[in-house]
Amino acid sequence: MKLPAARDAEQAAVGSMLLSRGAIEVGLDVLGTDDFTDERLGLVFGAIADLYHAGAAVDPVTVTQRLTELEKLERVGGHHAVVRIQATTPASAHMDTYAETVARYAAARRAMVIGQEIRDAGERVDLGAVEALIETGMARVSAPVTMIEPAQRIDAFLVEEERTPRWIVSEVLEQGDRLILTGEEGYGKSVWLRQLAWQISGGWHPFLGQPEPRRRVLHVDCENSRAQVARGYALLQQVREFPEQPLYVTCRPQGLDLTTKRDAAWLMALVGHHQAEVLVIGPLYKLHRPPEGTRGLGMEEVAAGTSRALDAIRAAYGCAILIEAHAPLGEARSHEDFRPFGSSLWLRWPEFGLGIKRGAPSPTQQRVMTVVQWRGHRDDTRMWPAALTRGTRGTWPWRPEGIEG
C-alpha cells in the first residue's frame, strides 16, 4: 500500500478531528501526541483531546481558547493556523486511513531509533543492552491499533473454530497438551516416558496396542548420559522395531536454564528444526538454575520463567509436552503428595498431572505401579491407565492396566 506523505496525513487527521466528533474518537483510539512530526499539529491534537475528554465542544474557536490557556497558541501559529487546518481538510470520512498512516510512520520512526540504539550497543559489544532492546522493542514501536486482528463475535467464533480434537495419540494426547509425570527416584518414570516416546513416534498406540499415525517426537534428556539413554532405547527396539521412526534424541546431563534467553532459544530452535509434535523433556529440576541464595525450585519467578519458555514453544509449534518431575520423599502419602516438588505454579500449569507409586504385586509377583491423578484434569475423557505392570524381558517395560476414559 502506497502511503500519503506523513505531513499530509497528519494535517488531514487533525483537520478531520476539527470537522467531526466521530473522527475525534477514531484519532484518540489510534494516535498519541508524540506520533506527529509537526509539533504544531501535535499541539492542536492535544488540545482537541483535552476538550473531548472534558465533554466540551470541539471547533477552531474552542481549540484556540484551549491553546491560549496552555500558552501554546503562538507556537501553533495563532488562531488563523487552526482555522486553516480545518479549511484545507477535504472531508473527515477517511479519518481511519489518515490515522493509520500517521501511526505507521510514527511506528517506523520509533523502529529506526531502536535500530540505531541496537547498532550503538553492538558497536560497544554490550550484548546485555542488545538483548534488552530487542525484548522491549516491539512494545516501544507500538504498531497501529487498526492493524490488530479484531476478536470475533461468539456466533462467528463457534462456526469457524475447529472443535474436533487434533489428536496426537487418539483419546490420550491432543496438540498442545501438557503432562507432568511425578514419582520418587527409581520408580520408573524415565522408563515409561521413553516407552511413550518410542511408541508414539513408531505409530503404536501406547495403551490400546494398535497402529496409529506416526508422530515426530523430540526427547531432550537433561539427566542421563548418552550411554544410559541408548541402553534404555535399545531394550525397546528389541520389543518392537519401527524402521525410520521420527524419534530424535539429545542428552544434556548438565541441564538447561530455560529462564535464560540462550537456553530457551536453543530449545525453541531444536523443536522447530525437527518440527516436533511431542516434546519429552526433564526432569523438571534440571530445566532451570535458581540464583544463589534462593530456595531453588520454590521460587515462583524461576518457575514462571521456565513455564513461559515451554509455553512459547507450545504456542509456536503446537506440540504436546511431557515432563518428568520428582515428588517429595515419603512412604505414607496421599494423592496430593505426588504433586511436583517445588513451586505451586506447577500444580496449575499442566492439563494432566500423573504420579506413580508402588502398588501390591500382581498374582505373578510382577511389579505394579499405581497411577495417581494429582491434577484435576481439564478433560476427563482421556484414557489414562489406572496402573502399570512391569513387563518381562522381551515385552514392553510397562503394561497399562485399567484404562480410564
QUIKA-V580334 format. One record per run of one state. SS is the DSSP state (2 for helix, 1 for strand, 0 for the rest). FROM is the first residue (numbers start at 0). TO is the last residue. Records with the same first field share a line. If there is no record, write none. Layout:
BEGIN
SS->FROM-TO  FROM-TO
END
This chain:
BEGIN
0->0-4  19-19  30-31  35-37  53-58  69-71  76-77  87-93  123-125  141-143  147-152  160-165  169-171  174-176  182-187  202-202  204-209  211-215  221-224  239-245  251-259  274-276  282-282  286-294  298-298  317-318  324-333  338-343  349-350  358-366  373-382  384-385  390-396  401-402  404-404
2->5-18  20-29  32-34  38-52  59-68  72-75  78-86  94-122  126-140  144-146  153-159  188-201  225-238  260-273  283-285  295-297  299-316  334-337  344-348
1->166-168  172-173  177-181  203-203  210-210  216-220  246-250  277-281  319-323  351-357  367-372  383-383  386-389  397-400  403-403
END
